[in-house]
């Protein structure tokens, strides 16, 4: 048992979005890079991080650190989510539905990346918002996945509400 605790959880990361952002000052334009990173262990933990840096490598490194701080746990039952859920973040709106075993990941873009790294194998989703902004869609997906409440009973069993 103690050996398991010493073993560091290994996370896979995926660069979701990379944008060059500009700040105009009296001396001219100042360029920075904004990175959006999704990390997950494919066993129910996933996180999204956003950070800016002077170069791409610095932005990615910072975003990875932020993502590790913002990890959430997804309750996975039979390789899918417990029930249908919907969330809105800004203009982005996401609908997530559980699917039977063998259906696969029926999700596009941002939702697909988050579900894959989170370890959800069977899910159906639809981005209902009109925005194509990957950051807002990622935050809406995380908000939807946060809606599942895990209630711990006295004998350490997990019950999803």
C-alpha positions as a Markdown table, in Angstrom:
| # | Residue | x | y | z |
|---|---|---|---|---|
| 1 | Unk | 0.0 | 0.0 | 0.0 |
| 2 | Unk | 2.7 | 2.6 | 0.9 |
| 3 | Unk | 4.3 | 2.0 | -2.5 |
| 4 | Unk | 1.1 | 3.1 | -4.3 |
| 5 | Unk | 1.1 | 6.4 | -2.5 |
| 6 | Unk | 4.7 | 7.0 | -3.4 |
| 7 | Unk | 3.9 | 6.4 | -7.1 |
| 8 | Unk | 3.2 | 9.8 | -8.7 |
| 9 | Unk | 0.1 | 10.1 | -10.7 |
| 10 | Unk | 1.1 | 10.4 | -14.3 |
| 11 | Unk | -1.0 | 12.8 | -16.4 |
| 12 | Unk | -1.2 | 13.1 | -20.2 |
| 13 | Unk | -1.5 | 16.6 | -21.5 |
| 14 | Unk | -2.8 | 18.1 | -24.7 |
| 15 | Unk | -2.4 | 21.6 | -26.1 |
| 16 | Unk | -5.9 | 22.7 | -26.8 |
| 17 | Unk | -5.3 | 26.2 | -28.1 |
| 18 | Unk | -2.3 | 28.5 | -28.6 |
| 19 | Unk | -2.9 | 32.2 | -29.4 |
| 20 | Unk | -0.6 | 35.2 | -29.9 |
| 21 | Unk | -2.0 | 38.1 | -27.9 |
| 22 | Unk | -0.9 | 41.7 | -28.3 |
| 23 | Unk | -0.8 | 44.6 | -25.9 |
| 24 | Unk | -0.3 | 47.9 | -27.6 |
| 25 | Unk | 1.8 | 50.4 | -25.7 |
| 26 | Unk | 3.3 | 53.8 | -26.5 |
| 27 | Unk | 6.5 | 52.0 | -27.6 |
| 28 | Unk | 4.7 | 49.7 | -30.0 |
| 29 | Unk | 3.2 | 46.2 | -29.7 |
| 30 | Unk | 4.1 | 43.7 | -27.0 |
| 31 | Unk | 3.5 | 40.1 | -28.0 |
| 32 | Unk | 2.7 | 37.2 | -25.7 |
| 33 | Unk | 1.4 | 33.7 | -26.1 |
| 34 | Unk | -1.6 | 32.3 | -24.4 |
| 35 | Unk | -1.7 | 28.5 | -24.0 |
| 36 | Unk | -4.7 | 26.4 | -23.1 |
| 37 | Unk | -3.7 | 22.9 | -21.8 |
| 38 | Unk | -5.9 | 20.0 | -20.8 |
| 39 | Unk | -4.4 | 17.3 | -18.6 |
| 40 | Unk | -5.9 | 14.0 | -17.4 |
| 41 | Unk | -4.9 | 10.6 | -16.1 |
| 42 | Unk | -7.6 | 8.7 | -18.1 |
| 43 | Unk | -9.0 | 7.4 | -14.8 |
| 44 | Unk | -11.4 | 10.1 | -13.9 |
| 45 | Unk | -9.2 | 13.1 | -13.2 |
| 46 | Unk | -9.0 | 16.0 | -15.7 |
| 47 | Unk | -8.0 | 19.7 | -15.5 |
| 48 | Unk | -7.8 | 22.7 | -17.8 |
| 49 | Unk | -5.1 | 25.4 | -17.4 |
| 50 | Unk | -4.7 | 28.8 | -19.2 |
| 51 | Unk | -1.5 | 30.9 | -19.0 |
| 52 | Unk | 0.4 | 33.5 | -20.9 |
| 53 | Unk | 4.1 | 33.7 | -21.4 |
| 54 | Unk | 6.7 | 35.5 | -23.4 |
| 55 | Unk | 7.4 | 32.5 | -25.6 |
| 56 | Unk | 5.4 | 29.3 | -26.4 |
| 57 | Unk | 7.4 | 27.0 | -24.1 |
| 58 | Unk | 6.9 | 29.3 | -21.1 |
| 59 | Unk | 3.2 | 29.6 | -21.7 |
| 60 | Unk | 2.7 | 25.8 | -22.1 |
| 61 | Unk | 4.7 | 25.2 | -18.9 |
| 62 | Unk | 2.7 | 27.7 | -16.8 |
| 63 | Unk | -0.6 | 26.4 | -18.2 |
| 64 | Unk | 0.3 | 22.8 | -17.3 |
| 65 | Unk | 1.0 | 23.9 | -13.7 |
| 66 | Unk | -2.3 | 25.8 | -13.6 |
| 67 | Unk | -4.1 | 22.7 | -15.0 |
| 68 | Unk | -2.6 | 20.5 | -12.2 |
| 69 | Unk | -4.0 | 22.8 | -9.6 |
| 70 | Unk | -7.5 | 22.8 | -11.2 |
| 71 | Unk | -8.1 | 19.1 | -11.3 |
| 72 | Unk | -11.6 | 17.7 | -11.0 |
| 73 | Unk | -12.7 | 14.1 | -10.4 |
| 74 | Unk | -15.3 | 12.7 | -12.8 |
| 75 | Unk | -17.5 | 9.9 | -11.5 |
| 76 | Unk | -17.4 | 7.2 | -14.2 |
| 77 | Unk | -20.0 | 4.4 | -14.1 |
| 78 | Unk | -19.7 | 1.6 | -16.8 |
| 79 | Unk | -17.2 | 3.8 | -18.8 |
| 80 | Unk | -19.7 | 6.6 | -19.1 |
| 81 | Unk | -21.2 | 9.5 | -17.0 |
| 82 | Unk | -24.0 | 8.9 | -14.4 |
| 83 | Unk | -26.7 | 11.1 | -16.1 |
| 84 | Unk | -27.3 | 13.8 | -18.7 |
| 85 | Unk | -26.0 | 17.2 | -17.9 |
| 86 | Unk | -25.8 | 20.6 | -19.5 |
| 87 | Unk | -23.7 | 23.7 | -18.7 |
| 88 | Unk | -23.1 | 27.2 | -19.9 |
| 89 | Unk | -20.0 | 29.3 | -19.6 |
| 90 | Unk | -20.2 | 32.7 | -21.3 |
| 91 | Unk | -21.6 | 32.1 | -24.8 |
| 92 | Unk | -20.5 | 28.5 | -24.8 |
| 93 | Unk | -23.2 | 25.9 | -24.0 |
| 94 | Unk | -22.5 | 22.1 | -23.8 |
| 95 | Unk | -24.8 | 19.1 | -23.5 |
| 96 | Unk | -23.4 | 15.7 | -22.3 |
| 97 | Unk | -25.3 | 12.5 | -22.4 |
| 98 | Unk | -24.3 | 9.0 | -21.2 |
| 99 | Unk | -24.2 | 6.2 | -23.7 |
| 100 | Unk | -24.3 | 2.4 | -23.6 |
| 101 | Unk | -21.1 | 0.4 | -23.7 |
| 102 | Unk | -19.5 | 0.2 | -27.2 |
| 103 | Unk | -21.0 | 3.4 | -28.5 |
| 104 | Unk | -17.7 | 5.3 | -28.2 |
| 105 | Unk | -16.8 | 9.0 | -27.9 |
| 106 | Unk | -19.4 | 10.8 | -30.0 |
| 107 | Unk | -18.1 | 14.3 | -29.2 |
| 108 | Unk | -16.3 | 17.0 | -31.2 |
| 109 | Unk | -13.3 | 19.1 | -30.7 |
| 110 | Unk | -12.8 | 20.4 | -27.1 |
| 111 | Unk | -15.3 | 18.0 | -25.5 |
| 112 | Unk | -13.7 | 15.0 | -27.1 |
| 113 | Unk | -10.2 | 15.9 | -25.8 |
| 114 | Unk | -11.5 | 16.5 | -22.3 |
| 115 | Unk | -13.5 | 13.3 | -22.2 |
| 116 | Unk | -10.7 | 11.2 | -23.7 |
| 117 | Unk | -8.1 | 12.5 | -21.1 |
| 118 | Unk | -10.8 | 12.1 | -18.3 |
| 119 | Unk | -11.2 | 8.4 | -19.1 |
| 120 | Unk | -14.8 | 8.6 | -20.4 |
| 121 | Unk | -15.1 | 6.0 | -23.1 |
| 122 | Unk | -18.8 | 6.2 | -24.1 |
| 123 | Unk | -20.5 | 9.6 | -24.2 |
| 124 | Unk | -22.5 | 11.6 | -26.6 |
| 125 | Unk | -22.2 | 15.4 | -26.6 |
| 126 | Unk | -23.2 | 18.5 | -28.5 |
| 127 | Unk | -21.9 | 22.0 | -28.3 |
| 128 | Unk | -25.1 | 24.1 | -28.4 |
| 129 | Unk | -23.4 | 27.5 | -28.1 |
| 130 | Unk | -22.7 | 29.4 | -31.3 |
| 131 | Unk | -19.1 | 30.1 | -30.4 |
| 132 | Unk | -16.1 | 28.2 | -31.6 |
| 133 | Unk | -13.9 | 29.5 | -28.8 |
| 134 | Unk | -12.1 | 26.5 | -27.5 |
| 135 | Unk | -11.3 | 28.0 | -24.1 |
| 136 | Unk | -15.0 | 28.8 | -23.4 |
| 137 | Unk | -16.1 | 25.4 | -24.7 |
| 138 | Unk | -13.5 | 23.7 | -22.4 |
| 139 | Unk | -14.7 | 25.7 | -19.4 |
| 140 | Unk | -18.3 | 24.9 | -20.1 |
| 141 | Unk | -17.4 | 21.1 | -20.4 |
| 142 | Unk | -15.6 | 21.2 | -17.1 |
| 143 | Unk | -18.5 | 23.0 | -15.5 |
| 144 | Unk | -20.9 | 20.3 | -16.8 |
| 145 | Unk | -18.6 | 17.5 | -15.4 |
| 146 | Unk | -18.4 | 19.3 | -12.0 |
| 147 | Unk | -22.2 | 19.0 | -11.7 |
| 148 | Unk | -22.0 | 15.4 | -10.7 |
| 149 | Unk | -21.9 | 15.2 | -6.9 |
| 150 | Unk | -20.0 | 12.4 | -5.2 |
| 151 | Unk | -21.4 | 11.5 | -1.8 |
| 152 | Unk | -19.1 | 9.4 | 0.4 |
| 153 | Unk | -20.7 | 7.0 | 2.8 |
| 154 | Unk | -19.2 | 5.8 | 6.1 |
| 155 | Unk | -17.8 | 2.6 | 4.6 |
| 156 | Unk | -15.9 | 4.7 | 2.0 |
| 157 | Unk | -18.2 | 3.8 | -0.9 |
| 158 | Unk | -19.0 | 6.5 | -3.5 |
| 159 | Unk | -22.6 | 7.3 | -4.3 |
| 160 | Unk | -23.4 | 9.6 | -7.2 |
| 161 | Unk | -26.3 | 12.0 | -6.8 |
